[in-house]
Amino acid sequence: MKTKIAILGTRGIPNNYGGFEQFAQYLSKGLVAKGCEVSVYNSHNHPFKNNEWQGVNIIHKYDPEYLIGLSGQFIYDFNCIIDSRKRKFDIILQLGYTTNSIWHFLLPRKGIRICNPDGMEWKRAKYPKPIKKFLKYAEKLAVKSNHALIADSKAIKKYYIENYKKDTYYSAYPAELFKNPNLEKLLKYKVEPYKYNMLIARLQPDNNIETIIKGTVESTNNFPLLIIGNHENKYGRFLQKKYNDKRLIFLNGIYDIELLNNLRYFSNLYFHGHSAGGTNPSLLEAMASSSLIMAHNNPFNKDVLNENAFYFNNSNDISNLLNSGIQKMDNNINIEKNKTEITENYGIQKIIDEYYSVFEKYMNLHKK
C-alpha cells in the first residue's frame, strides 16, 4: 500500500508565490516518483485549477487572504487541517508554523506529523512586539504538536535541539545548476549582460531592501538595480516614493524560473538581504545560476556561502563595493565554488531522499 503524504502550509503548486511553494513542487513530484501518494493543499484562488499536477493530488481550499490580509491565512490553514482529518494520511508535512500552530489540537492524531519550521519568525523586524510574542508561542506549539522537525539550516537545527530538546533533522532546500543561458531573455528589461545588479525578495524590512537601495543610491556606480518582488504593498510604495533614482528599476514578482535564472546569470552582482530565516531558496538558486553574491552578514547566509561571497552590515559596505568597480568576471573562483556546493550538498534528489528517510523512520517507529 502506498504511503499517503499531505503537504500543508503553502499557497500551492505549481509555484506562483515563493520558496516554500517551489520546495513543495520539487518534493511532491519526487515523492510520487518514489511510489508515494502525495497531496498538496492549494489556495482556492491559485491560478492552477486542476485536481492533479504531474501525479500529485491537488486539494483546493478556501483562502480569504486576498480579502482580509494575513489573518486570512489562519482561516486557510484551518480549512486545510479540517479537511486532512478525513483523508487518513500516513504523514502530514507542515511547511512553516506561523498560522497553523494555533490549530495544533485539530491535527489528525493517527498519522505522523512533521514540520519544517522555516526560520525564527519571531525575530523578523517587520513584526511589532505583540506579534513577535505570538510567534514565539506558535513556535512552542509547533514543537509540541509534531513528532519531529526538519530544519533547512544547521543553525536552525541547533537552535531547536538546544532550546527544546526536540528531534530535529537537517535537510536543505534543493536547487539545480542552470546550464542554458539565453541572452534574448534580457531584451524585455533593456539591460546589458553583466552591467546591472539585482535582488529578489519580498519587499519587507527584514530583507534589508532599503539598505541595498540606499547603498546603491549613495554609490557612484551607474549600473541599474533590478528589484524583483511585489512592490504594490505599503513598504514597496514607501521605498519607491523615498528613493527616486533612475538606477532603481522596480519589477513585480517573477515566477518563471527560466527567466529568473537568466537574469541572475547575466547580472554583475546579486544582493541577498534575508536576515531572519534559515537557508533561503532564492539564495541557492542564485548560487546555481552563477551569480556573484553580496549577502547580509548573518549566520544563516554564512552557513551556506562560507567565504564565497561578499557580505554587508550596512549601506556603506554596499556603496564601497560598488564604488570599487566590482566585476563579476574577476571573481570566477567564488562562483565556481558555489556551484560545486550546490552539486554536492543541495541536489534535488539528495533532499528528496533525506525527507523520505525521515518519513520512513517515523513510519517504522509508529508501527512498533
C-alpha positions as MATLAB code, in Angstrom:
seq = 'MKTKIAILGTRGIPNNYGGFEQFAQYLSKGLVAKGCEVSVYNSHNHPFKNNEWQGVNIIHKYDPEYLIGLSGQFIYDFNCIIDSRKRKFDIILQLGYTTNSIWHFLLPRKGIRICNPDGMEWKRAKYPKPIKKFLKYAEKLAVKSNHALIADSKAIKKYYIENYKKDTYYSAYPAELFKNPNLEKLLKYKVEPYKYNMLIARLQPDNNIETIIKGTVESTNNFPLLIIGNHENKYGRFLQKKYNDKRLIFLNGIYDIELLNNLRYFSNLYFHGHSAGGTNPSLLEAMASSSLIMAHNNPFNKDVLNENAFYFNNSNDISNLLNSGIQKMDNNINIEKNKTEITENYGIQKIIDEYYSVFEKYMNLHKK';
ca = [
       0.000    0.000    0.000;
       1.286    3.445   -0.901;
       2.325    5.839    1.848;
      -0.148    8.729    1.871;
       1.549   12.088    2.403;
      -0.049   15.530    2.715;
       1.840   18.812    2.362;
       0.260   21.796    4.128;
       1.363   25.369    4.695;
       1.878   26.691    1.168;
      -0.237   28.671   -1.262;
       0.076   25.681   -3.560;
       1.795   24.275   -6.622;
       2.985   24.776   -9.269;
       4.894   27.615   -7.632;
       3.353   31.024   -8.083;
       4.495   32.643   -4.859;
       7.761   31.822   -3.103;
      10.331   29.467   -1.611;
       8.095   27.021    0.249;
       5.938   26.634   -2.852;
       8.966   25.883   -5.030;
      10.141   23.357   -2.459;
       6.706   21.714   -2.264;
       6.765   21.415   -6.036;
      10.155   19.660   -6.058;
       9.408   17.445   -3.059;
       5.906   16.316   -4.005;
       6.977   15.317   -7.502;
       9.998   13.443   -6.121;
       7.940   11.569   -3.535;
       5.478   10.480   -6.218;
       8.444    9.072   -8.166;
       9.297    7.034   -5.043;
       5.830    5.457   -5.093;
       4.082    7.651   -2.526;
       0.593    9.060   -2.852;
       1.086   12.781   -2.332;
      -1.463   15.545   -1.844;
      -0.660   19.258   -1.756;
      -3.141   21.796   -0.420;
      -3.680   24.805   -2.691;
      -5.337   28.134   -2.071;
      -8.665   28.254   -3.929;
      -7.502   31.314   -5.883;
      -4.294   29.693   -7.098;
      -4.168   30.011  -10.915;
      -3.786   26.222  -11.303;
      -7.304   24.826  -11.059;
      -6.845   21.136  -11.872;
      -7.029   18.371   -9.255;
      -3.747   16.769  -10.291;
      -0.298   18.060  -11.211;
       2.319   15.609  -12.502;
       0.926   12.789  -10.384;
       0.385   14.958   -7.276;
      -3.152   15.326   -5.918;
      -4.179   18.967   -5.573;
      -6.713   19.813   -2.865;
      -8.190   23.309   -3.249;
      -9.333   25.072   -0.081;
     -10.843   28.474    0.530;
      -8.269   31.156    1.362;
      -9.594   34.651    2.204;
      -6.163   36.287    2.488;
      -6.831   38.310   -0.655;
      -9.865   39.834    1.097;
      -8.749   40.357    4.681;
      -4.948   40.204    4.602;
      -2.600   37.922    6.528;
      -5.262   36.910    9.041;
      -6.928   35.072    6.175;
      -4.076   32.562    6.359;
      -5.407   31.342    9.721;
      -8.715   30.515    8.035;
      -6.992   28.852    5.090;
      -4.859   26.678    7.378;
      -7.931   25.815    9.440;
      -9.736   24.688    6.284;
      -6.764   22.553    5.212;
      -6.345   20.919    8.628;
     -10.062   20.121    8.964;
     -10.013   18.527    5.522;
      -6.909   16.477    6.382;
      -8.743   14.835    9.289;
     -10.972   12.831    6.948;
      -8.355   11.614    4.470;
      -6.324    9.196    6.635;
      -2.888   10.467    5.672;
       0.080    8.487    6.972;
       2.246   11.617    7.143;
       1.379   15.290    7.366;
       4.232   17.629    6.486;
       3.670   21.224    7.551;
       5.820   23.849    5.859;
       6.053   26.646    8.386;
       4.160   27.062   11.620;
       3.169   30.740   11.746;
      -0.575   30.379   11.182;
      -1.252   26.664   11.549;
       0.136   26.051   15.039;
      -2.902   27.539   16.776;
      -4.926   24.700   15.243;
      -2.492   22.053   16.528;
      -5.218   20.387   18.591;
      -7.180   19.747   15.370;
      -4.364   17.951   13.560;
      -5.077   14.267   12.886;
      -3.885   12.157   15.809;
      -3.232    8.903   13.974;
      -0.686    9.994   11.386;
       2.906   11.157   11.696;
       3.216   14.931   11.979;
       6.435   16.574   10.796;
       7.163   20.285   10.415;
       9.725   22.373    8.574;
       9.649   25.435   10.863;
      11.398   27.750    8.384;
      13.311   30.482   10.238;
      12.900   32.173   13.586;
       9.782   34.083   12.634;
       9.609   35.955   15.932;
      12.890   37.690   15.099;
      11.618   39.351   11.942;
      11.883   43.141   12.104;
       8.592   43.680   10.286;
       6.544   42.419   13.257;
       5.532   44.555   16.272;
       6.165   43.169   19.766;
       2.711   41.585   20.290;
       3.054   39.645   17.022;
       6.565   38.546   17.939;
       5.261   37.273   21.268;
       2.536   35.307   19.485;
       5.056   33.837   17.016;
       7.267   32.674   19.868;
       4.225   30.953   21.363;
       3.340   29.446   17.981;
       6.882   28.093   17.743;
       6.392   26.241   21.034;
       3.104   24.802   19.784;
       4.811   23.567   16.625;
       7.426   21.769   18.709;
       4.773   20.265   20.971;
       2.403   19.075   18.247;
       4.846   17.413   15.831;
       6.738   14.153   16.112;
       9.823   15.722   14.537;
      11.162   18.841   12.856;
      13.205   19.128    9.672;
      15.263   22.320    9.624;
      16.581   23.795    6.396;
      19.591   25.311    8.172;
      22.180   23.808   10.502;
      21.850   26.902   12.691;
      18.089   26.357   12.961;
      18.592   22.669   13.799;
      20.997   23.619   16.585;
      18.511   26.173   17.930;
      15.652   23.658   18.261;
      17.789   20.947   19.778;
      19.356   23.304   22.337;
      16.157   25.164   23.257;
      13.534   22.421   23.021;
      15.443   19.094   23.079;
      13.303   18.155   20.067;
      14.063   15.540   17.413;
      15.319   17.828   14.639;
      16.901   16.830   11.362;
      18.768   18.918    8.819;
      17.812   18.928    5.160;
      18.335   21.968    2.989;
      16.214   23.258    0.159;
      17.077   21.765   -3.226;
      18.452   23.561   -6.262;
      19.799   22.537   -9.658;
      22.526   24.104  -11.770;
      21.384   26.454  -14.515;
      23.093   25.456  -17.764;
      21.170   27.123  -20.600;
      21.686   30.903  -20.597;
      19.788   32.841  -23.242;
      20.644   36.497  -23.838;
      17.294   37.132  -25.501;
      15.640   36.906  -22.086;
      17.216   40.269  -21.213;
      15.624   42.167  -24.100;
      12.390   42.835  -22.218;
      14.266   44.627  -19.435;
      16.612   46.673  -21.631;
      19.720   45.796  -19.655;
      23.127   44.703  -20.889;
      24.791   41.497  -19.688;
      26.985   41.992  -16.604;
      26.066   45.690  -16.472;
      23.256   45.551  -13.926;
      22.821   44.405  -10.336;
      19.730   42.774   -8.856;
      17.875   41.404   -5.865;
      14.911   39.060   -5.497;
      12.873   39.226   -2.302;
       9.565   40.017   -0.726;
       9.623   43.730   -0.054;
       9.691   43.746    3.736;
      12.120   45.329    6.246;
      13.896   42.181    7.459;
      15.095   41.501    3.899;
      17.248   44.651    4.033;
      15.780   46.034    0.815;
      16.230   49.639    1.929;
      19.842   49.015    2.954;
      20.607   47.661   -0.524;
      18.769   50.520   -2.238;
      20.449   53.143   -0.065;
      23.875   51.654   -0.764;
      23.170   51.742   -4.487;
      21.846   55.296   -4.473;
      24.779   56.584   -2.416;
      27.345   54.946   -4.700;
      28.884   56.391   -7.849;
      28.224   53.163   -9.744;
      25.893   53.675  -12.719;
      24.671   50.093  -13.084;
      20.882   49.774  -12.690;
      19.480   47.738   -9.795;
      16.625   45.369  -10.663;
      14.355   44.966   -7.631;
      12.229   41.874   -8.195;
       9.320   41.436   -5.797;
       5.773   42.622   -5.347;
       6.107   46.360   -4.709;
       2.375   47.066   -4.581;
       2.362   46.832   -0.803;
       2.800   49.547    1.824;
       6.531   49.032    2.197;
       7.091   48.800   -1.550;
       5.249   52.071   -2.141;
       7.245   53.696    0.654;
      10.550   52.684   -0.957;
       9.513   53.904   -4.403;
       8.458   57.265   -3.020;
      11.533   57.746   -0.828;
      14.159   56.705   -3.382;
      13.592   58.417   -6.695;
      16.653   57.332   -8.646;
      16.796   56.314  -12.285;
      19.090   53.407  -11.422;
      16.296   51.710   -9.437;
      14.032   49.508  -11.536;
      11.138   48.114   -9.514;
       9.722   44.934  -11.036;
       6.875   42.850   -9.687;
       7.238   39.209   -8.678;
       8.565   36.930  -11.433;
       7.795   33.200  -11.147;
       9.163   31.976  -14.468;
      12.209   30.064  -13.206;
      13.960   30.159  -16.598;
      13.612   33.938  -16.795;
      14.819   34.384  -13.214;
      17.811   32.137  -13.829;
      18.807   34.134  -16.900;
      18.512   37.427  -15.050;
      20.683   36.050  -12.256;
      23.190   34.522  -14.665;
      23.790   37.746  -16.601;
      23.783   40.073  -13.567;
      27.002   41.638  -12.340;
      26.185   41.490   -8.625;
      23.336   39.712   -6.860;
      22.218   41.079   -3.477;
      20.731   38.781   -0.855;
      19.401   40.665    2.142;
      17.443   37.990    4.026;
      18.342   38.069    7.702;
      15.887   36.087    9.847;
      15.287   32.797    8.082;
      17.193   29.601    7.519;
      18.538   28.534    4.145;
      16.725   30.672    1.595;
      15.712   29.021   -1.724;
      16.392   32.156   -3.766;
      19.958   32.227   -2.430;
      20.560   28.645   -3.553;
      19.077   29.442   -6.963;
      21.417   32.431   -7.253;
      24.390   30.205   -6.470;
      23.177   27.654   -9.019;
      22.784   30.406  -11.629;
      26.414   31.524  -11.452;
      25.667   34.727   -9.569;
      28.308   36.800   -7.842;
      26.702   37.345   -4.450;
      26.787   40.031   -1.791;
      24.754   38.855    1.205;
      23.678   40.249    4.546;
      26.208   39.248    7.188;
      24.404   36.720    9.407;
      24.951   33.083   10.466;
      22.268   31.700    8.131;
      23.788   33.186    4.985;
      27.369   32.434    6.027;
      26.429   28.839    6.753;
      25.541   28.465    3.064;
      28.020   30.776    1.343;
      31.062   30.410    3.612;
      33.823   32.625    2.180;
      32.493   32.515   -1.356;
      30.605   35.805   -1.252;
      30.858   39.439   -0.205;
      28.976   40.459    2.941;
      27.361   43.673    4.125;
      26.272   45.003    7.501;
      25.104   48.413    6.308;
      24.648   50.581    3.230;
      28.249   51.845    3.408;
      29.523   48.312    2.809;
      27.411   48.148   -0.336;
      28.452   51.596   -1.592;
      32.116   50.791   -1.028;
      31.925   47.561   -3.013;
      30.040   49.234   -5.864;
      32.482   52.155   -5.908;
      35.380   49.715   -6.190;
      34.178   48.820   -9.686;
      33.451   45.199   -8.749;
      33.261   42.979  -11.845;
      31.751   39.522  -11.963;
      34.362   38.226  -14.398;
      37.113   38.929  -11.839;
      35.515   36.657   -9.225;
      35.019   33.398  -11.051;
      36.587   31.334   -8.241;
      33.784   32.246   -5.816;
      31.160   31.475   -8.439;
      32.604   28.049   -9.238;
      32.925   27.136   -5.549;
      29.251   27.992   -5.014;
      28.239   25.836   -7.970;
      30.237   22.936   -6.547;
      28.457   23.460   -3.222;
      25.086   23.206   -4.993;
      26.072   19.993   -6.769;
      27.449   18.308   -3.648;
      25.008   19.433   -0.953;
      21.787   20.787   -2.461;
      20.872   18.391   -5.252;
      17.141   17.843   -5.673;
      17.316   14.059   -5.405;
      19.521   14.267   -2.313;
      16.953   16.414   -0.495;
      14.046   14.206   -1.557;
      15.918   11.135   -0.280;
      16.613   12.839    3.058;
      12.956   13.700    3.623;
      11.868   10.224    2.571;
      14.372    8.713    5.026;
      12.899   10.713    7.930;
       9.373    9.738    6.873;
      10.353    6.046    6.759;
      11.996    6.231   10.178;
       8.899    7.609   11.877;
       6.541    5.320    9.982;
       8.535    2.364   11.297;
       8.600    3.772   14.840;
       4.855    4.337   14.677;
       4.235    0.693   13.774;
       6.005   -0.591   16.908;
];
